[in-house]
Amino acid sequence: MPLPAAVVLQTPQVDLTESGDTFVTNLGVDTVLRPLLRVNELHAGGEDLTHPYLSPLFADLRGFPPTILTSGTRDLFLSNAVRMHRALRSAGCEAELHVLEAAPHGGFFGTTPEDADLFDEIRHFIDRHCPRVKLQ
């Protein structure tokens, strides 16, 4: 299958091992998420959680499409977004990272000017890479 023209990853779960530091530092600070390791293990069905099909952070990312990643400083998955951004850049891929101050997982659910600014960033990213797709 051909790869997509671009990828939007908003507060992504790209490491099912939950080995990033914000799974500890943001525990109890993120008002939306709690650790999902037991759910991740159930989802994996006995497979290694580091398998790239389960945890893309551990994949060979060379040739991955341009990607925009978002998170918040209080997001349990902040480490996922930061580490994936670094992995993409290390693989020579175009990647943007946008982090909202004080935002939990999922941002502020479309209720703040920061959410509107972030949506504009995503829209501009899609317009650049997928000119035929128009977001309203």
The first five atom37 places (N, CA, C, CB, O) and aatype in JSON, in Angstrom:
{
  "aatype": [12, 14, 10, 14, 0, 0, 19, 19, 10, 5, 16, 14, 5, 19, 3, 10, 16, 6, 15, 7, 3, 16, 13, 19, 16, 2, 10, 7, 19, 3, 16, 19, 10, 1, 14, 10, 10, 1, 19, 2, 6, 10, 8, 0, 7, 7, 6, 3, 10, 16, 8, 14, 18, 10, 15, 14, 10, 13, 0, 3, 10, 1, 7, 13, 14, 14, 16, 9, 10, 16, 15, 7, 16, 1, 3, 10, 13, 10, 15, 2, 0, 19, 1, 12, 8, 1, 0, 10, 1, 15, 0, 7, 4, 6, 0, 6, 10, 8, 19, 10, 6, 0, 0, 14, 8, 7, 7, 13, 13, 7, 16, 16, 14, 6, 3, 0, 3, 10, 13, 3, 6, 9, 1, 8, 13, 9, 3, 1, 8, 4, 14, 1, 19, 11, 10, 5],
  "atom_mask": [
    [1, 1, 1, 1, 1],
    [1, 1, 1, 1, 1],
    [1, 1, 1, 1, 1],
    [1, 1, 1, 1, 1],
    [1, 1, 1, 1, 1],
    [1, 1, 1, 1, 1],
    [1, 1, 1, 1, 1],
    [1, 1, 1, 1, 1],
    [1, 1, 1, 1, 1],
    [1, 1, 1, 1, 1],
    [1, 1, 1, 1, 1],
    [1, 1, 1, 1, 1],
    [1, 1, 1, 1, 1],
    [1, 1, 1, 1, 1],
    [1, 1, 1, 1, 1],
    [1, 1, 1, 1, 1],
    [1, 1, 1, 1, 1],
    [1, 1, 1, 1, 1],
    [1, 1, 1, 1, 1],
    [1, 1, 1, 0, 1],
    [1, 1, 1, 1, 1],
    [1, 1, 1, 1, 1],
    [1, 1, 1, 1, 1],
    [1, 1, 1, 1, 1],
    [1, 1, 1, 1, 1],
    [1, 1, 1, 1, 1],
    [1, 1, 1, 1, 1],
    [1, 1, 1, 0, 1],
    [1, 1, 1, 1, 1],
    [1, 1, 1, 1, 1],
    [1, 1, 1, 1, 1],
    [1, 1, 1, 1, 1],
    [1, 1, 1, 1, 1],
    [1, 1, 1, 1, 1],
    [1, 1, 1, 1, 1],
    [1, 1, 1, 1, 1],
    [1, 1, 1, 1, 1],
    [1, 1, 1, 1, 1],
    [1, 1, 1, 1, 1],
    [1, 1, 1, 1, 1],
    [1, 1, 1, 1, 1],
    [1, 1, 1, 1, 1],
    [1, 1, 1, 1, 1],
    [1, 1, 1, 1, 1],
    [1, 1, 1, 0, 1],
    [1, 1, 1, 0, 1],
    [1, 1, 1, 1, 1],
    [1, 1, 1, 1, 1],
    [1, 1, 1, 1, 1],
    [1, 1, 1, 1, 1],
    [1, 1, 1, 1, 1],
    [1, 1, 1, 1, 1],
    [1, 1, 1, 1, 1],
    [1, 1, 1, 1, 1],
    [1, 1, 1, 1, 1],
    [1, 1, 1, 1, 1],
    [1, 1, 1, 1, 1],
    [1, 1, 1, 1, 1],
    [1, 1, 1, 1, 1],
    [1, 1, 1, 1, 1],
    [1, 1, 1, 1, 1],
    [1, 1, 1, 1, 1],
    [1, 1, 1, 0, 1],
    [1, 1, 1, 1, 1],
    [1, 1, 1, 1, 1],
    [1, 1, 1, 1, 1],
    [1, 1, 1, 1, 1],
    [1, 1, 1, 1, 1],
    [1, 1, 1, 1, 1],
    [1, 1, 1, 1, 1],
    [1, 1, 1, 1, 1],
    [1, 1, 1, 0, 1],
    [1, 1, 1, 1, 1],
    [1, 1, 1, 1, 1],
    [1, 1, 1, 1, 1],
    [1, 1, 1, 1, 1],
    [1, 1, 1, 1, 1],
    [1, 1, 1, 1, 1],
    [1, 1, 1, 1, 1],
    [1, 1, 1, 1, 1],
    [1, 1, 1, 1, 1],
    [1, 1, 1, 1, 1],
    [1, 1, 1, 1, 1],
    [1, 1, 1, 1, 1],
    [1, 1, 1, 1, 1],
    [1, 1, 1, 1, 1],
    [1, 1, 1, 1, 1],
    [1, 1, 1, 1, 1],
    [1, 1, 1, 1, 1],
    [1, 1, 1, 1, 1],
    [1, 1, 1, 1, 1],
    [1, 1, 1, 0, 1],
    [1, 1, 1, 1, 1],
    [1, 1, 1, 1, 1],
    [1, 1, 1, 1, 1],
    [1, 1, 1, 1, 1],
    [1, 1, 1, 1, 1],
    [1, 1, 1, 1, 1],
    [1, 1, 1, 1, 1],
    [1, 1, 1, 1, 1],
    [1, 1, 1, 1, 1],
    [1, 1, 1, 1, 1],
    [1, 1, 1, 1, 1],
    [1, 1, 1, 1, 1],
    [1, 1, 1, 1, 1],
    [1, 1, 1, 0, 1],
    [1, 1, 1, 0, 1],
    [1, 1, 1, 1, 1],
    [1, 1, 1, 1, 1],
    [1, 1, 1, 0, 1],
    [1, 1, 1, 1, 1],
    [1, 1, 1, 1, 1],
    [1, 1, 1, 1, 1],
    [1, 1, 1, 1, 1],
    [1, 1, 1, 1, 1],
    [1, 1, 1, 1, 1],
    [1, 1, 1, 1, 1],
    [1, 1, 1, 1, 1],
    [1, 1, 1, 1, 1],
    [1, 1, 1, 1, 1],
    [1, 1, 1, 1, 1],
    [1, 1, 1, 1, 1],
    [1, 1, 1, 1, 1],
    [1, 1, 1, 1, 1],
    [1, 1, 1, 1, 1],
    [1, 1, 1, 1, 1],
    [1, 1, 1, 1, 1],
    [1, 1, 1, 1, 1],
    [1, 1, 1, 1, 1],
    [1, 1, 1, 1, 1],
    [1, 1, 1, 1, 1],
    [1, 1, 1, 1, 1],
    [1, 1, 1, 1, 1],
    [1, 1, 1, 1, 1],
    [1, 1, 1, 1, 1],
    [1, 1, 1, 1, 1]
  ],
  "atom_positions": [
    [[0.84, -1.18, 0.0], [0.0, 0.0, 0.0], [0.89, 1.25, 0.0], [-0.96, 0.0, 1.22], [1.94, 1.27, 0.64]],
    [[0.46, 2.26, -0.72], [1.23, 3.5, -0.67], [1.05, 4.2, 0.68], [0.81, 4.43, -1.81], [0.01, 4.09, 1.33]],
    [[2.08, 4.91, 1.07], [2.0, 5.68, 2.31], [1.12, 6.91, 2.1], [3.42, 6.11, 2.8], [0.98, 7.38, 0.97]],
    [[0.52, 7.43, 3.16], [-0.26, 8.66, 3.02], [0.66, 9.83, 2.69], [-1.06, 8.96, 4.32], [1.87, 9.76, 2.91]],
    [[0.09, 10.9, 2.16], [0.86, 12.08, 1.81], [1.42, 12.76, 3.05], [0.01, 13.06, 1.01], [2.49, 13.37, 3.01]],
    [[0.69, 12.67, 4.16], [1.1, 13.3, 5.42], [0.36, 12.61, 6.56], [0.82, 14.85, 5.41], [-0.65, 11.93, 6.35]],
    [[0.87, 12.81, 7.78], [0.29, 12.17, 8.95], [0.09, 13.21, 10.06], [1.19, 11.0, 9.45], [0.98, 14.02, 10.33]],
    [[-1.08, 13.17, 10.69], [-1.38, 14.02, 11.84], [-1.5, 13.1, 13.05], [-2.7, 14.87, 11.62], [-2.39, 12.24, 13.1]],
    [[-0.62, 13.27, 14.03], [-0.64, 12.46, 15.25], [-0.91, 13.38, 16.43], [0.71, 11.68, 15.44], [-0.03, 14.11, 16.88]],
    [[-2.14, 13.34, 16.92], [-2.5, 14.17, 18.06], [-2.43, 13.32, 19.32], [-3.91, 14.79, 17.89], [-3.16, 12.33, 19.45]],
    [[-1.56, 13.7, 20.24], [-1.28, 12.99, 21.48], [-1.21, 11.48, 21.26], [-2.34, 13.31, 22.53], [-2.02, 10.73, 21.81]],
    [[-0.25, 11.04, 20.44], [-0.25, 9.65, 19.99], [0.23, 8.64, 21.03], [0.6, 9.52, 18.78], [1.06, 8.95, 21.89]],
    [[-0.32, 7.45, 20.93], [0.16, 6.31, 21.71], [1.05, 5.5, 20.78], [-1.04, 5.43, 22.3], [0.58, 4.57, 20.12]],
    [[2.32, 5.85, 20.71], [3.26, 5.21, 19.79], [4.24, 4.28, 20.49], [4.03, 6.26, 19.03], [5.08, 3.67, 19.83]],
    [[4.14, 4.18, 21.82], [5.0, 3.29, 22.61], [4.14, 2.59, 23.65], [6.18, 4.09, 23.28], [3.89, 3.14, 24.73]],
    [[3.69, 1.39, 23.32], [2.8, 0.67, 24.24], [3.5, 0.22, 25.51], [2.2, -0.52, 23.55], [2.84, -0.22, 26.46]],
    [[4.85, 0.31, 25.55], [5.55, -0.06, 26.78], [5.42, 1.02, 27.85], [7.03, -0.32, 26.49], [5.71, 0.79, 29.02]],
    [[4.99, 2.21, 27.43], [4.85, 3.36, 28.34], [6.17, 3.64, 29.07], [3.73, 3.11, 29.36], [6.18, 3.86, 30.28]],
    [[7.27, 3.63, 28.33], [8.58, 3.8, 28.94], [9.03, 5.26, 29.01], [9.59, 3.02, 28.17], [10.06, 5.55, 29.61]],
    [[8.28, 6.18, 28.43], [8.65, 7.59, 28.51], [8.47, 8.15, 29.91], [0.0, 0.0, 0.0], [7.66, 7.64, 30.69]],
    [[9.22, 9.2, 30.24], [9.2, 9.71, 31.6], [7.88, 10.38, 31.99], [10.31, 10.7, 31.78], [7.55, 10.42, 33.18]],
    [[7.1, 10.89, 31.03], [5.85, 11.55, 31.42], [4.78, 10.56, 31.89], [5.32, 12.35, 30.26], [3.74, 10.97, 32.42]],
    [[5.02, 9.27, 31.7], [4.1, 8.29, 32.3], [4.26, 8.28, 33.82], [4.36, 6.87, 31.72], [3.4, 7.76, 34.53]],
    [[5.36, 8.85, 34.3], [5.58, 9.01, 35.74], [5.37, 10.46, 36.15], [7.01, 8.55, 36.12], [4.62, 10.73, 37.09]],
    [[6.03, 11.39, 35.44], [5.98, 12.79, 35.87], [4.6, 13.42, 35.72], [6.98, 13.59, 35.09], [4.26, 14.33, 36.47]],
    [[3.81, 12.96, 34.75], [2.48, 13.54, 34.55], [1.36, 12.66, 35.12], [2.23, 13.75, 33.06], [0.18, 12.96, 34.93]],
    [[1.72, 11.61, 35.81], [0.73, 10.76, 36.46], [0.0, 11.58, 37.54], [1.4, 9.49, 37.08], [0.64, 12.13, 38.44]],
    [[-1.27, 11.66, 37.44], [-2.06, 12.44, 38.38], [-2.18, 13.9, 37.99], [0.0, 0.0, 0.0], [-3.0, 14.63, 38.57]],
    [[-1.38, 14.34, 37.02], [-1.46, 15.72, 36.52], [-2.36, 15.77, 35.3], [-0.05, 16.26, 36.18], [-3.11, 16.72, 35.11]],
    [[-2.29, 14.73, 34.46], [-3.17, 14.62, 33.31], [-4.57, 14.3, 33.83], [-2.67, 13.53, 32.3], [-4.77, 13.27, 34.48]],
    [[-5.53, 15.17, 33.55], [-6.89, 15.0, 34.06], [-7.73, 14.07, 33.2], [-7.57, 16.34, 34.16], [-8.89, 13.82, 33.51]],
    [[-7.15, 13.55, 32.12], [-7.9, 12.72, 31.19], [-7.45, 11.26, 31.23], [-7.75, 13.25, 29.78], [-8.29, 10.36, 31.28]],
    [[-6.15, 11.02, 31.22], [-5.62, 9.66, 31.08], [-5.04, 9.12, 32.38], [-4.56, 9.63, 30.02], [-4.63, 9.86, 33.27]],
    [[-5.03, 7.82, 32.44], [-4.31, 7.05, 33.45], [-3.46, 6.04, 32.69], [-5.29, 6.35, 34.49], [-3.7, 5.83, 31.5]],
    [[-2.5, 5.41, 33.33], [-1.7, 4.41, 32.62], [-2.58, 3.35, 31.96], [-0.7, 3.74, 33.58], [-3.61, 2.94, 32.5]],
    [[-2.14, 2.91, 30.79], [-2.91, 1.94, 30.0], [-2.15, 0.65, 29.77], [-3.29, 2.55, 28.66], [-2.53, -0.15, 28.91]],
    [[-1.09, 0.41, 30.54], [-0.23, -0.73, 30.27], [-1.01, -2.05, 30.24], [0.86, -0.81, 31.32], [-0.77, -2.88, 29.36]],
    [[-1.91, -2.25, 31.17], [-2.69, -3.51, 31.18], [-3.57, -3.63, 29.94], [-3.58, -3.6, 32.46], [-3.72, -4.71, 29.38]],
    [[-4.14, -2.52, 29.5], [-4.94, -2.5, 28.28], [-4.04, -2.77, 27.07], [-5.67, -1.15, 28.11], [-4.41, -3.52, 26.17]],
    [[-2.85, -2.16, 27.07], [-1.9, -2.37, 25.98], [-1.51, -3.84, 25.87], [-0.66, -1.5, 26.18], [-1.42, -4.39, 24.77]],
    [[-1.27, -4.48, 27.02], [-0.91, -5.9, 27.02], [-2.06, -6.76, 26.48], [-0.53, -6.36, 28.43], [-1.83, -7.71, 25.74]],
    [[-3.27, -6.42, 26.85], [-4.45, -7.14, 26.33], [-4.54, -6.95, 24.82], [-5.75, -6.64, 27.03], [-4.77, -7.9, 24.08]],
    [[-4.37, -5.72, 24.37], [-4.42, -5.41, 22.94], [-3.35, -6.19, 22.18], [-4.24, -3.89, 22.7], [-3.6, -6.66, 21.07]],
    [[-2.16, -6.32, 22.76], [-1.04, -6.99, 22.09], [-1.24, -8.5, 22.01], [0.25, -6.68, 22.82], [-0.59, -9.15, 21.19]],
    [[-2.1, -9.05, 22.82], [-2.38, -10.48, 22.75], [-1.16, -11.36, 22.91], [0.0, 0.0, 0.0], [-1.03, -12.38, 22.24]],
    [[-0.25, -10.97, 23.81], [0.94, -11.77, 24.07], [2.14, -11.41, 23.21], [0.0, 0.0, 0.0], [3.24, -11.91, 23.44]],
    [[1.95, -10.56, 22.22], [3.07, -10.12, 21.39], [3.93, -9.12, 22.16], [2.56, -9.49, 20.06], [3.47, -8.49, 23.12]],
    [[5.17, -8.99, 21.74], [6.1, -8.04, 22.35], [5.59, -6.62, 22.12], [7.54, -8.22, 21.76], [5.31, -6.24, 20.98]],
    [[5.46, -5.85, 23.19], [4.95, -4.48, 23.08], [5.87, -3.57, 22.28], [4.74, -3.9, 24.46], [5.44, -2.5, 21.83]],
    [[7.13, -3.98, 22.09], [8.05, -3.16, 21.29], [7.98, -3.49, 19.8], [9.47, -3.35, 21.78], [8.7, -2.88, 19.01]],
    [[7.13, -4.43, 19.4], [7.0, -4.74, 17.98], [6.56, -3.47, 17.25], [5.99, -5.92, 17.73], [5.62, -2.81, 17.7]],
    [[7.21, -3.12, 16.15], [6.9, -1.87, 15.45], [5.44, -1.73, 15.0], [7.77, -1.74, 14.26], [4.95, -0.61, 14.86]],
    [[4.75, -2.85, 14.77], [3.34, -2.75, 14.39], [2.48, -2.31, 15.58], [2.83, -4.1, 13.85], [1.4, -1.75, 15.39]],
    [[2.96, -2.56, 16.79], [2.25, -2.14, 18.0], [2.75, -0.81, 18.53], [2.37, -3.21, 19.08], [1.97, 0.02, 19.0]],
    [[4.05, -0.61, 18.45], [4.69, 0.6, 18.96], [5.57, 1.19, 17.86], [5.54, 0.29, 20.25], [6.76, 0.9, 17.78]],
    [[4.97, 2.03, 17.01], [5.72, 2.57, 15.86], [6.99, 3.34, 16.24], [4.83, 3.47, 15.08], [7.86, 3.53, 15.39]],
    [[7.1, 3.77, 17.48], [8.31, 4.46, 17.91], [9.54, 3.59, 17.66], [8.22, 4.83, 19.39], [10.63, 4.12, 17.43]],
    [[9.39, 2.28, 17.7], [10.51, 1.36, 17.56], [10.7, 0.88, 16.11], [10.31, 0.18, 18.47], [11.5, -0.02, 15.86]],
    [[9.97, 1.46, 15.18], [10.05, 1.05, 13.78], [11.21, 1.74, 13.06], [8.73, 1.36, 13.06], [11.77, 2.73, 13.55]],
    [[11.56, 1.22, 11.91], [12.47, 1.9, 11.0], [11.63, 2.97, 10.31], [13.16, 0.9, 9.96], [10.79, 2.63, 9.47]],
    [[11.84, 4.22, 10.62], [10.98, 5.3, 10.16], [11.49, 5.99, 8.89], [10.81, 6.31, 11.24], [10.9, 6.96, 8.43]],
    [[12.58, 5.49, 8.34], [13.09, 6.09, 7.1], [12.0, 6.06, 6.03], [14.36, 5.36, 6.59], [11.38, 5.02, 5.8]],
    [[11.77, 7.2, 5.39], [10.76, 7.28, 4.35], [9.35, 7.55, 4.85], [0.0, 0.0, 0.0], [8.41, 7.6, 4.06]],
    [[9.2, 7.73, 6.17], [7.88, 8.02, 6.74], [7.4, 9.37, 6.2], [7.93, 8.03, 8.3], [8.21, 10.27, 5.99]],
    [[6.11, 9.52, 5.98], [5.58, 10.78, 5.43], [5.77, 11.96, 6.39], [4.1, 10.63, 5.1], [6.0, 11.76, 7.58]],
    [[5.68, 13.18, 5.87], [5.71, 14.35, 6.74], [4.66, 14.19, 7.84], [5.46, 15.66, 5.94], [3.53, 13.75, 7.59]],
    [[5.05, 14.56, 9.05], [4.19, 14.3, 10.22], [4.13, 15.52, 11.12], [4.71, 13.07, 11.02], [5.14, 16.19, 11.35]],
    [[2.94, 15.8, 11.62], [2.77, 16.82, 12.66], [2.28, 16.09, 13.91], [1.76, 17.96, 12.21], [1.34, 15.3, 13.85]],
    [[2.94, 16.37, 15.03], [2.59, 15.75, 16.3], [2.17, 16.84, 17.28], [3.78, 14.91, 16.87], [2.73, 17.93, 17.29]],
    [[1.16, 16.51, 18.1], [0.7, 17.46, 19.1], [0.61, 16.79, 20.47], [-0.67, 18.05, 18.71], [0.45, 15.57, 20.58]],
    [[0.73, 17.61, 21.5], [0.59, 17.11, 22.86], [0.43, 18.33, 23.77], [1.83, 16.23, 23.3], [0.33, 19.46, 23.3]],
    [[0.4, 18.07, 25.07], [0.34, 19.15, 26.05], [1.34, 18.89, 27.15], [0.0, 0.0, 0.0], [1.79, 17.75, 27.34]],
    [[1.7, 19.93, 27.88], [2.7, 19.76, 28.94], [2.21, 18.89, 30.08], [3.13, 21.1, 29.47], [3.01, 18.41, 30.89]],
    [[0.9, 18.68, 30.18], [0.34, 17.82, 31.23], [-0.19, 16.49, 30.69], [-0.77, 18.55, 31.96], [-0.86, 15.75, 31.4]],
    [[0.11, 16.22, 29.44], [-0.36, 15.01, 28.77], [0.5, 13.81, 29.19], [-0.33, 15.18, 27.22], [1.73, 13.88, 29.15]],
    [[-0.15, 12.74, 29.6], [0.56, 11.51, 29.94], [1.39, 11.01, 28.75], [-0.43, 10.42, 30.4], [2.43, 10.38, 28.93]],
    [[0.93, 11.3, 27.53], [1.6, 10.84, 26.32], [2.59, 11.86, 25.77], [0.57, 10.52, 25.26], [3.07, 11.69, 24.64]],
    [[2.92, 12.9, 26.51], [3.88, 13.9, 26.02], [5.19, 13.25, 25.59], [4.14, 14.95, 27.09], [5.72, 13.58, 24.54]],
    [[5.72, 12.35, 26.38], [6.97, 11.66, 26.01], [6.83, 10.92, 24.69], [7.38, 10.68, 27.11], [7.76, 10.89, 23.89]],
    [[5.67, 10.33, 24.46], [5.45, 9.64, 23.19], [5.62, 10.61, 22.02], [4.04, 9.01, 23.15], [6.31, 10.3, 21.05]],
    [[4.99, 11.77, 22.12], [5.06, 12.74, 21.03], [6.48, 13.26, 20.84], [4.11, 13.92, 21.29], [6.96, 13.35, 19.71]],
    [[7.17, 13.59, 21.94], [8.53, 14.12, 21.86], [9.48, 13.07, 21.3], [9.01, 14.58, 23.24], [10.28, 13.37, 20.41]],
    [[9.39, 11.86, 21.8], [10.3, 10.81, 21.34], [10.04, 10.42, 19.89], [10.17, 9.58, 22.24], [10.98, 10.14, 19.15]],
    [[8.77, 10.4, 19.48], [8.44, 10.09, 18.08], [8.95, 11.2, 17.17], [6.9, 9.9, 17.91], [9.47, 10.93, 16.09]],
    [[8.8, 12.44, 17.6], [9.31, 13.56, 16.81], [10.82, 13.4, 16.61], [8.99, 14.9, 17.5], [11.32, 13.55, 15.49]],
    [[11.55, 13.1, 17.69], [13.0, 12.94, 17.58], [13.35, 11.75, 16.7], [13.63, 12.76, 18.96], [14.29, 11.82, 15.9]],
    [[12.61, 10.65, 16.82], [12.88, 9.47, 16.0], [12.65, 9.77, 14.52], [12.0, 8.28, 16.45], [13.42, 9.34, 13.67]],
    [[11.59, 10.5, 14.22], [11.32, 10.87, 12.83], [12.42, 11.77, 12.29], [9.96, 11.58, 12.71], [12.89, 11.56, 11.17]],
    [[12.83, 12.76, 13.06], [13.88, 13.67, 12.62], [15.2, 12.91, 12.45], [14.06, 14.84, 13.62], [15.95, 13.17, 11.5]],
    [[15.49, 11.99, 13.34], [16.71, 11.19, 13.23], [16.71, 10.31, 11.99], [16.89, 10.32, 14.47], [17.76, 9.99, 11.44]],
    [[15.51, 9.94, 11.54], [15.37, 9.11, 10.34], [15.35, 9.97, 9.07], [14.1, 8.27, 10.42], [15.19, 9.45, 7.97]],
    [[15.51, 11.29, 9.24], [15.54, 12.18, 8.08], [14.17, 12.6, 7.58], [0.0, 0.0, 0.0], [14.05, 13.09, 6.45]],
    [[13.15, 12.42, 8.4], [11.79, 12.75, 8.0], [11.41, 14.16, 8.43], [10.81, 11.74, 8.59], [11.91, 14.69, 9.42]],
    [[10.53, 14.76, 7.66], [9.97, 16.05, 8.05], [8.98, 15.82, 9.18], [9.28, 16.76, 6.84], [8.08, 14.99, 9.07]],
    [[9.16, 16.55, 10.27], [8.26, 16.4, 11.42], [8.17, 17.71, 12.18], [8.74, 15.26, 12.36], [9.17, 18.4, 12.39]],
    [[6.96, 18.04, 12.59], [6.7, 19.2, 13.44], [6.13, 18.71, 14.76], [5.71, 20.22, 12.74], [5.39, 17.73, 14.81]],
    [[6.5, 19.41, 15.84], [5.97, 19.09, 17.16], [5.38, 20.37, 17.75], [7.07, 18.49, 18.1], [6.05, 21.4, 17.81]],
    [[4.12, 20.29, 18.2], [3.44, 21.42, 18.83], [2.93, 20.97, 20.19], [2.27, 21.95, 17.93], [2.19, 19.99, 20.29]],
    [[3.34, 21.69, 21.24], [2.98, 21.34, 22.61], [2.24, 22.52, 23.24], [4.24, 20.95, 23.44], [2.75, 23.64, 23.28]],
    [[1.03, 22.24, 23.73], [0.22, 23.27, 24.38], [0.56, 23.34, 25.87], [-1.28, 23.0, 24.18], [0.57, 22.31, 26.55]],
    [[0.83, 24.53, 26.35], [1.1, 24.75, 27.77], [-0.12, 24.38, 28.6], [1.5, 26.21, 28.03], [-1.24, 24.81, 28.29]],
    [[0.08, 23.58, 29.64], [-0.93, 23.19, 30.63], [-2.02, 22.27, 30.09], [-1.56, 24.41, 31.2], [-2.99, 22.0, 30.8]],
    [[-1.88, 21.8, 28.87], [-2.92, 20.96, 28.29], [-2.76, 19.5, 28.71], [-2.9, 21.07, 26.77], [-1.66, 18.96, 28.68]],
    [[-3.87, 18.86, 29.1], [-3.84, 17.42, 29.35], [-3.97, 16.67, 28.02], [-4.98, 17.0, 30.32], [-3.93, 17.28, 26.96]],
    [[-4.11, 15.36, 28.08], [-4.3, 14.55, 26.88], [-5.52, 15.06, 26.12], [-4.47, 13.06, 27.25], [-6.6, 15.21, 26.68]],
    [[-5.33, 15.32, 24.84], [-6.43, 15.79, 24.01], [-6.58, 17.3, 23.99], [0.0, 0.0, 0.0], [-7.52, 17.82, 23.39]],
    [[-5.67, 18.02, 24.62], [-5.77, 19.47, 24.64], [-6.9, 19.94, 25.53], [0.0, 0.0, 0.0], [-7.2, 19.33, 26.56]],
    [[-7.52, 21.02, 25.11], [-8.62, 21.6, 25.9], [-9.97, 21.33, 25.24], [-8.41, 23.12, 26.06], [-10.95, 22.03, 25.5]],
    [[-10.02, 20.31, 24.39], [-11.26, 19.83, 23.78], [-11.96, 20.91, 22.96], [-12.2, 19.32, 24.84], [-13.19, 21.0, 22.95]],
    [[-11.16, 21.73, 22.28], [-11.71, 22.73, 21.37], [-12.32, 23.93, 22.04], [0.0, 0.0, 0.0], [-13.08, 24.66, 21.4]],
    [[-12.01, 24.17, 23.3], [-12.69, 25.24, 24.04], [-11.83, 26.48, 24.27], [-13.15, 24.71, 25.37], [-12.29, 27.42, 24.91]],
    [[-10.6, 26.51, 23.76], [-9.71, 27.63, 24.07], [-9.09, 28.21, 22.8], [-8.61, 27.17, 25.05], [-9.08, 27.56, 21.76]],
    [[-8.57, 29.43, 22.89], [-7.83, 30.0, 21.76], [-6.62, 29.15, 21.37], [-7.38, 31.41, 22.09], [-6.26, 29.09, 20.19]],
    [[-5.99, 28.5, 22.35], [-4.85, 27.64, 22.05], [-5.26, 26.48, 21.14], [-4.22, 27.1, 23.35], [-4.52, 26.11, 20.23]],
    [[-6.43, 25.91, 21.41], [-6.93, 24.84, 20.54], [-7.15, 25.36, 19.12], [-8.25, 24.26, 21.09], [-6.82, 24.68, 18.15]],
    [[-7.7, 26.56, 19.01], [-7.95, 27.14, 17.69], [-6.63, 27.37, 16.95], [-8.72, 28.47, 17.81], [-6.52, 27.1, 15.76]],
    [[-5.62, 27.87, 17.66], [-4.3, 28.08, 17.05], [-3.71, 26.75, 16.58], [-3.35, 28.76, 18.04], [-3.14, 26.67, 15.5]],
    [[-3.84, 25.72, 17.41], [-3.31, 24.41, 17.05], [-4.04, 23.85, 15.84], [-3.42, 23.43, 18.24], [-3.41, 23.27, 14.95]],
    [[-5.36, 24.01, 15.79], [-6.12, 23.54, 14.64], [-5.65, 24.27, 13.37], [-7.64, 23.75, 14.86], [-5.56, 23.67, 12.3]],
    [[-5.36, 25.58, 13.49], [-4.84, 26.32, 12.35], [-3.5, 25.75, 11.88], [-4.68, 27.81, 12.7], [-3.27, 25.63, 10.68]],
    [[-2.63, 25.4, 12.82], [-1.34, 24.8, 12.47], [-1.55, 23.48, 11.71], [-0.49, 24.56, 13.74], [-0.89, 23.22, 10.71]],
    [[-2.47, 22.68, 12.2], [-2.76, 21.4, 11.54], [-3.35, 21.64, 10.16], [-3.74, 20.55, 12.4], [-2.97, 20.97, 9.2]],
    [[-4.26, 22.6, 10.04], [-4.86, 22.91, 8.75], [-3.78, 23.37, 7.76], [-5.95, 24.0, 8.9], [-3.78, 22.93, 6.61]],
    [[-2.86, 24.23, 8.19], [-1.79, 24.7, 7.3], [-0.88, 23.55, 6.89], [-0.97, 25.82, 7.99], [-0.44, 23.47, 5.75]],
    [[-0.6, 22.66, 7.83], [0.22, 21.48, 7.53], [-0.46, 20.62, 6.46], [0.46, 20.64, 8.82], [0.18, 20.21, 5.5]],
    [[-1.75, 20.36, 6.63], [-2.48, 19.54, 5.65], [-2.56, 20.27, 4.31], [-3.9, 19.21, 6.17], [-2.4, 19.65, 3.26]],
    [[-2.82, 21.57, 4.33], [-2.87, 22.33, 3.08], [-1.55, 22.24, 2.32], [-3.21, 23.81, 3.36], [-1.55, 22.15, 1.09]],
    [[-0.43, 22.27, 3.04], [0.89, 22.17, 2.4], [1.13, 20.81, 1.77], [1.98, 22.47, 3.4], [1.68, 20.71, 0.68]],
    [[0.7, 19.76, 2.47], [1.05, 18.4, 2.03], [-0.07, 17.68, 1.29], [1.44, 17.59, 3.22], [0.19, 16.72, 0.56]],
    [[-1.28, 18.12, 1.46], [-2.44, 17.49, 0.83], [-3.34, 18.58, 0.25], [-3.24, 16.59, 1.85], [-4.44, 18.79, 0.75]],
    [[-2.9, 19.29, -0.79], [-3.61, 20.46, -1.26], [-5.05, 20.18, -1.71], [-2.86, 21.08, -2.39], [-5.86, 21.1, -1.76]],
    [[-5.37, 18.94, -2.04], [-6.74, 18.63, -2.48], [-7.7, 18.42, -1.32], [-6.73, 17.38, -3.35], [-8.91, 18.4, -1.51]],
    [[-7.16, 18.27, -0.09], [-8.01, 18.08, 1.08], [-8.24, 19.44, 1.71], [-7.36, 17.09, 2.11], [-7.29, 20.14, 2.05]],
    [[-9.49, 19.82, 1.87], [-9.8, 21.11, 2.46], [-10.55, 20.89, 3.78], [-10.65, 21.98, 1.49], [-11.63, 20.29, 3.8]],
    [[-9.96, 21.39, 4.87], [-10.61, 21.31, 6.17], [-11.42, 22.57, 6.38], [-9.56, 21.12, 7.3], [-10.99, 23.67, 6.02]],
    [[-12.56, 22.42, 6.95], [-13.43, 23.57, 7.24], [-13.14, 24.12, 8.6], [-14.91, 23.19, 7.14], [-13.77, 25.09, 9.02]]
  ]
}
